[in-house]
Amino acid sequence: MINPITICECFARDGLQHEPQVPDTAGKIALIEMFQSAGFRRIEATSYAHPKHVPCFADASDLLAKLPRRLGIDHKATCPNPRAVERALADLDAGHGAQELSFLVSATESHTAKNLRTNRADQWQKVEKMADLARGKFRMVGVISMALGCPFEGAVDPSQVVEDAARFAALGCELVTIGDTIGTGMPTTVNALFKRLLNEVPDIIPVAHMHDTRGTGIANCYAALDAGVSHFDSAMGGVGGHPTKISYGSGDTGNVATEDLVTLFDAEGLQHGLDLDAVMRASEACEIALGRKLLSRVARTGLWRSEDLEKMDV
């Protein structure tokens, strides 16, 4: 039996990091409030990245201070280094912190050097320090990028991903996000990887974070679902992927579109806890905020509800 689906809405962080122009703090908060109203129980709200490197999140503390809170909804902030966790702790002490913090490693040395400007051993030492600071204060989320393919090293050994997930589990991370960062995963590889994670690292909840770079994102989410996964990341309109200054990406590098993913799960009769009409209102607001049409197919064609299937002779 498949557990109820949990979708983390990533527009406000993973989505906006890719955008050359982003809404101001009040605009971000208005969108996050719409995500709350739609029923998302996990929302990636911001990042504690240094403003010099990712200026669109210079308002992280201000946003969290002003963000309305609702019972049962957790807000996540990404932390690239121990200093970021210290900032998160200061916000928590001030009464307006995030409930979740995420820590990133890459599955390959080459991408670690390119994206994080370090090596895997040193990055893991950094993550261990971050976990020591955050443990007992936040729900900790491990993130493994390039889990299904790397632009520099090609195919990634699934055993490496399983090993990294186990290391996150040992640090106390409850969830581990598995990122198909450049969209090279296929349903067979995705399904096999998540089956291994569920079998070999039972202490963590794996999160499927698929990118739709090559048009396989939805299929890969379904393959993860088939393996037993119940937690997914997505972003309104399929935005996001990686910061605009990263040069190795090409095409549409964004996440799976939330609108499309929710509609699929709903048509399959799966429990997801989301108000479809509110999701579509949030989708429209995200398009208005960015001033362009986004890449959700459902935003263009309209909703397809599970009850619609009952009207058809199938």
Buried (B, 14 or more C-beta within 10 A) or exposed (E): EBEEBBBBBBBBBBBBBBBEEBBEBEEBBEBBBBBBBBBBBBBBBBBBBBEEEBEBBBBBBBBBBEBEEEEEBBBBBBBBBBEBBBBBBEBBEEEBBBBBBBBBBBBBBBBBBBBBEBEBEEBBEBBBBBBEBBEEBBBBBBBBBBBBBBBEBEEBEBEBBBBBBBBBBEBBBBBBBBBBBBBBBBBEBBBBBBBBBBEEBEEBBBBBBBBBBBEBBBBBBBBBBBBBBBBBBBBBBBBBBBBBEBEBBEEBBBBBBBBBBBBBBBBBEBEBEBBBEBBBBBBBBBBEBBEEEBBBEBBEEEBBEBEEEEEEEE
